[in-house]
Amino acid sequence: MTFFLQIHRFHKRYTTHLTTILAPHELSNANWSLLHYLMEHGLTTTSQIAKYWDVEKPTVSANVKTLTQRGLIQIKYGEDKREKYLSLTESGEDLYGIIFPEIKLLQQRLLSTLTEEQQKKFQQALNEMEQLLKEGLT
């Protein structure tokens, strides 16, 4: 099996496990990623999230709309009304507190197969390959 096929298969299986954890809460993986980002980073804008995720703003906006309608995130406007700041509501924080331990356990189980040194090397290798893709291969 090739290295990249293995990465693809791992991602597919990991995503399947995440979907299983999130389904009872009617959340998609993208919804969860937004909840997690807001919990980790606090008050932020859609532009900041789009840059961090390396996606277009409409991708973030669709998730914002869904989670706002569910009462899990709130929008606060800056001095310039075009500037919107996002944060979790109390309901969003509560839901995060229910889901996060299960996801953390999954991640810990997966990482337990690697030493800390292996984790660091793997993370470094992925970062370097991602940077090459961002810069464009020549």
C-alpha positions as CSV (number, residue, x, y, z in Angstrom):
1,M,0.0,0.0,0.0
2,T,1.4,3.4,-0.9
3,F,2.0,6.1,1.7
4,F,-0.7,8.5,0.3
5,L,-3.3,5.7,-0.1
6,Q,-2.7,4.9,3.6
7,I,-3.2,8.6,4.6
8,H,-6.4,8.7,2.5
9,R,-7.7,5.5,4.1
10,F,-6.8,6.7,7.6
11,H,-8.6,10.0,7.0
12,K,-11.6,8.2,5.7
13,R,-11.8,5.9,8.7
14,Y,-11.1,8.7,11.2
15,T,-13.9,10.8,9.6
16,T,-16.3,7.8,9.8
17,H,-15.6,7.5,13.6
18,L,-16.1,11.3,14.0
19,T,-19.4,11.1,12.1
20,T,-20.5,8.3,14.4
21,I,-19.8,10.4,17.5
22,L,-21.4,13.5,16.0
23,A,-24.5,12.0,14.4
24,P,-26.6,11.7,17.6
25,H,-26.1,15.4,18.1
26,E,-27.0,16.2,14.5
27,L,-23.6,17.8,13.8
28,S,-21.4,17.4,10.7
29,N,-17.7,17.2,10.9
30,A,-17.5,20.8,9.6
31,N,-20.0,21.9,12.3
32,W,-17.8,20.2,15.0
33,S,-14.7,21.9,13.6
34,L,-16.3,25.3,14.0
35,L,-17.5,24.5,17.6
36,H,-14.0,23.3,18.4
37,Y,-12.3,26.3,16.9
38,L,-14.5,28.7,18.8
39,M,-14.0,26.9,22.1
40,E,-10.2,27.0,21.5
41,H,-9.9,30.5,20.2
42,G,-12.8,32.4,21.6
43,L,-14.3,35.5,19.9
44,T,-13.3,35.4,16.2
45,T,-14.4,36.4,12.7
46,T,-15.4,34.2,9.8
47,S,-12.3,35.6,7.9
48,Q,-10.0,34.4,10.7
49,I,-11.6,30.9,10.6
50,A,-11.4,30.7,6.8
51,K,-7.8,31.6,6.8
52,Y,-7.0,29.1,9.5
53,W,-8.9,26.3,7.7
54,D,-7.6,27.4,4.3
55,V,-11.1,27.6,2.8
56,E,-13.3,30.3,1.3
57,K,-15.5,32.4,3.6
58,P,-18.8,31.0,2.2
59,T,-17.7,27.6,3.5
60,V,-17.4,29.0,7.0
61,S,-20.6,31.1,6.6
62,A,-22.7,28.0,5.8
63,N,-21.6,26.4,9.1
64,V,-22.1,29.7,11.0
65,K,-25.7,29.8,9.7
66,T,-26.5,26.3,10.7
67,L,-25.0,26.6,14.2
68,T,-26.6,30.0,14.7
69,Q,-30.0,28.7,13.8
70,R,-29.5,25.9,16.4
71,G,-28.5,28.4,19.1
72,L,-25.0,27.0,19.4
73,I,-23.1,30.1,18.3
74,Q,-23.9,33.8,18.5
75,I,-22.9,36.7,16.3
76,K,-21.7,40.0,17.8
77,Y,-21.2,43.0,15.5
78,G,-18.2,45.3,15.7
79,E,-18.2,49.1,15.3
80,D,-18.3,48.5,11.6
81,K,-21.5,46.5,11.1
82,R,-19.8,44.5,8.4
83,E,-17.5,43.1,11.1
84,K,-19.1,40.0,12.7
85,Y,-17.6,38.3,15.7
86,L,-18.5,34.7,16.5
87,S,-18.6,32.9,19.9
88,L,-20.2,29.9,21.4
89,T,-23.4,30.3,23.3
90,E,-24.0,28.6,26.6
91,S,-25.7,25.8,24.7
92,G,-22.8,25.5,22.4
93,E,-20.4,25.2,25.3
94,D,-22.6,22.6,26.9
95,L,-22.7,20.5,23.8
96,Y,-19.0,20.9,23.3
97,G,-18.5,19.6,26.8
98,I,-20.5,16.5,26.0
99,I,-18.9,15.7,22.7
100,F,-15.2,16.6,23.3
101,P,-14.3,13.9,25.8
102,E,-15.4,11.2,23.4
103,I,-13.4,12.7,20.5
104,K,-10.4,13.2,22.8
105,L,-10.5,9.6,23.8
106,L,-10.6,8.5,20.2
107,Q,-7.6,10.7,19.4
108,Q,-5.7,9.5,22.5
109,R,-6.3,5.9,21.5
110,L,-4.9,6.6,18.0
111,L,-1.9,8.5,19.3
112,S,-1.1,5.9,21.9
113,T,0.4,3.8,19.1
114,L,3.1,6.4,18.7
115,T,5.9,7.7,20.9
116,E,6.1,11.4,21.5
117,E,9.1,11.5,19.2
118,Q,7.2,9.7,16.5
119,Q,4.3,12.1,16.9
120,K,6.6,15.1,16.5
121,K,8.3,13.7,13.5
122,F,5.0,12.8,11.8
123,Q,3.6,16.2,12.5
124,Q,6.7,17.8,11.1
125,A,6.6,15.7,8.0
126,L,2.9,16.5,7.4
127,N,3.6,20.2,8.0
128,E,6.4,20.2,5.4
129,M,4.4,18.3,2.8
130,E,1.4,20.7,3.4
131,Q,3.6,23.7,2.9
132,L,4.9,22.3,-0.4
133,L,1.3,21.9,-1.6
134,K,0.4,25.4,-0.5
135,E,3.4,26.9,-2.3
136,G,2.7,24.9,-5.4
137,L,5.0,22.2,-6.6
138,T,7.5,23.2,-9.2
